[in-house]
Amino acid sequence: MGVDFNKPRVGYRDLREYLKLLESAGLLKYVKAEVDLRHEIGAICARSLDRKGAGLFFENIKGYKGMPLVANVLSTTEQLAIAFGTEADDGKIYDTVQTGKAKPIPARVVEVAPCQEEIHLGDGVDLYEFPTPWWHELDGGQYIGTTAGVITADPDTGFINMGMYRVMIKDRRTLAANFKGPHPVGEPPTGPQSRVGYGGHTHILKNEALGKPTPIAIACGMDPVLTYVAGQAVPSDKLEHAEYAVAGGIRGEALALVKCKANDLLAPADAEIILEGEVVPNERAAEGPHGESQGFYGWNDQTFVIKISCITHRKNPISYGLVCRCREDYPKFMLSAALRDKLAGIENIKEVYAPVIGGGGMGLMAIIAAKVSSPAEVERIIEAIQKIPYESYTSHKPRWSVIVDDDCDVRDWEDVMWRVVMGVMPDKDVRIGPRLDRITHEPLATLYDSKASSIIIDATFRSKPGKSKELGEFPPVNKVSKELMSKVESRWKEYGLEQLWRTER
Ligand SMILES: Cc1cc2nc3c(=O)[nH]c(=O)nc-3n(C[C@H](O)[C@H](O)[C@H](O)COP(=O)(O)O)c2cc1C
């Protein structure tokens, strides 16, 4: 039976209830030992993430008695399945998200909200109230925004946008936030002012043109669906309060919003903490370094400055963060989903997968499995890849594309590389795209000039002429069939071989 998207489909209301579900499924662990905000939490999270460990609930943070922090709670496929109310299967998670996105449900506004149980104004505003880690050893500050939703409104339409941008604490009441934002294809930048789009960046630039501040709210500790949607490209210029409506569509129920105390923005009522204030017009600040998903530290001296005038939070708030290094599973879904949408018109394509090696943006790689039997069919796919525009960090033309036959397990790196090694004649099967897209991310921006080229590798066997004479077709791949493999796997314990499973890569 299909999923009913008209009914609430996730078994929790907010982050807290989601954590309970994770705990009962054995996917959340409590860390009782005292841990330090300075790098220790980040290193624990990184190690655990690399081993696909459980979510971590730090309940004994040095200097922050009774103030917990959670991390790694939207990391593994099993956790994502609970977050989206579906099965722990890539295809099912993908379909649930995409179907929900296509059926947005407008949010509802409530008068009384958990996120406003406690309110701090004036001298009571202190961003150091919450345990915020120095996630990476060279981070230039404490990053309170790693999984937070940054809320601004378009001054022309009033439509709210929520984006996920890194946000660093500058002092008790000041933040610096690194909004990049979409920009037109092929337009080289001349500075941050040149970027246009529909996200928070554009809202700030529109207000700045009139010398006005931009009202802003930053929601920390949101439910996992909204956390996921905040980091995705959503058309908030076309749909009112788009991220909220899309998150409602995925959940199958309207999200509850509440009006902020310091401005008229609407914030998620069930978030843990809301930071409210204004972006100072025409002021920029240095921000970073911060360990980025591309695998390097990134920094910026052009980030927006935010003055916080009000903090609201739940009683006993739970901080929620991420050690940004793209070893979580959810960016793979985002990036793979965006690419699948872009290549949806080509019916031979069976699977598109974006392994998170270099993060999104310029680091994006696509493994494309297709049923192809002629060079012309591969050529159509190559053309389609070349036409993908740059839109945003999470919706982008891949800089590396590898096309493989449809029997390849796109998630198995060794299978993909075997096809590259065996199926690619470099002088024939490698296409270098011209320099087109603007480089926005370190270190490419430092190493190369402002435009990036791309590479498409045809690692298919079956599209190529000169197939095996003896067998008529290309020789079959001598891999154990899925059916036989699952039969053998089901008896593995019986064979007495379970200790031979490789547990750590
Ligand atoms: C964990 C995570 C961190 C991100 N950090 C940033 C960031 O620091 N700056 C940025 O411009 N985009 C960042 N992104 C990507 C944006 O959230 C994404 O492009 C989103 O669509 C932006 O929203 P907007 O188009 O409404 O501006 C991040 C995404 C994720 C998932």
Ligand as a Chemical Component Dictionary entry (heavy atoms), coordinates in Angstrom:
data_LIG
# 
_chem_comp.id                   LIG 
_chem_comp.type                 NON-POLYMER 
_chem_comp.pdbx_formal_charge   0 
_chem_comp.three_letter_code    LIG 
# 
loop_
_chem_comp_atom.comp_id 
_chem_comp_atom.atom_id 
_chem_comp_atom.alt_atom_id 
_chem_comp_atom.type_symbol 
_chem_comp_atom.charge 
_chem_comp_atom.model_Cartn_x 
_chem_comp_atom.model_Cartn_y 
_chem_comp_atom.model_Cartn_z 
_chem_comp_atom.pdbx_ordinal 
LIG C1  C1  C 0 24.986 20.916 7.418  1  
LIG C2  C2  C 0 24.865 21.976 6.366  2  
LIG C3  C3  C 0 25.631 23.139 6.473  3  
LIG C4  C4  C 0 25.536 24.145 5.515  4  
LIG N1  N1  N 0 26.287 25.280 5.647  5  
LIG C5  C5  C 0 26.160 26.286 4.747  6  
LIG C6  C6  C 0 26.874 27.518 4.899  7  
LIG O1  O1  O 0 27.632 27.712 5.843  8  
LIG N2  N2  N 0 26.675 28.485 3.981  9  
LIG C7  C7  C 0 25.836 28.323 2.914  10 
LIG O2  O2  O 0 25.681 29.248 2.120  11 
LIG N3  N3  N 0 25.160 27.157 2.722  12 
LIG C8  C8  C 0 25.304 26.153 3.615  13 
LIG N4  N4  N 0 24.606 24.984 3.452  14 
LIG C9  C9  C 0 23.756 24.823 2.254  15 
LIG C10 C10 C 0 22.485 25.609 2.355  16 
LIG O3  O3  O 0 21.822 25.309 3.558  17 
LIG C11 C11 C 0 21.568 25.263 1.192  18 
LIG O4  O4  O 0 22.187 25.701 -0.017 19 
LIG C12 C12 C 0 20.215 25.874 1.318  20 
LIG O5  O5  O 0 19.459 25.534 0.191  21 
LIG C13 C13 C 0 20.330 27.379 1.410  22 
LIG O6  O6  O 0 19.071 27.926 1.527  23 
LIG P1  P1  P 0 18.665 29.187 0.647  24 
LIG O7  O7  O 0 18.741 28.716 -0.773 25 
LIG O8  O8  O 0 17.312 29.441 1.111  26 
LIG O9  O9  O 0 19.658 30.275 0.945  27 
LIG C14 C14 C 0 24.682 23.981 4.407  28 
LIG C15 C15 C 0 23.913 22.818 4.290  29 
LIG C16 C16 C 0 24.010 21.825 5.252  30 
LIG C17 C17 C 0 23.162 20.587 5.099  31 
# 
loop_
_chem_comp_bond.comp_id 
_chem_comp_bond.atom_id_1 
_chem_comp_bond.atom_id_2 
_chem_comp_bond.value_order 
_chem_comp_bond.pdbx_ordinal 
LIG C1  C2  SING 1  
LIG C2  C3  SING 2  
LIG C2  C16 DOUB 3  
LIG C3  C4  DOUB 4  
LIG C4  N1  SING 5  
LIG C4  C14 SING 6  
LIG N1  C5  DOUB 7  
LIG C5  C6  SING 8  
LIG C5  C8  SING 9  
LIG C6  O1  DOUB 10 
LIG C6  N2  SING 11 
LIG N2  C7  SING 12 
LIG C7  O2  DOUB 13 
LIG C7  N3  SING 14 
LIG N3  C8  DOUB 15 
LIG C8  N4  SING 16 
LIG N4  C9  SING 17 
LIG N4  C14 SING 18 
LIG C9  C10 SING 19 
LIG C10 O3  SING 20 
LIG C10 C11 SING 21 
LIG C11 O4  SING 22 
LIG C11 C12 SING 23 
LIG C12 O5  SING 24 
LIG C12 C13 SING 25 
LIG C13 O6  SING 26 
LIG O6  P1  SING 27 
LIG P1  O7  DOUB 28 
LIG P1  O8  SING 29 
LIG P1  O9  SING 30 
LIG C14 C15 DOUB 31 
LIG C15 C16 SING 32 
LIG C16 C17 SING 33 
# 
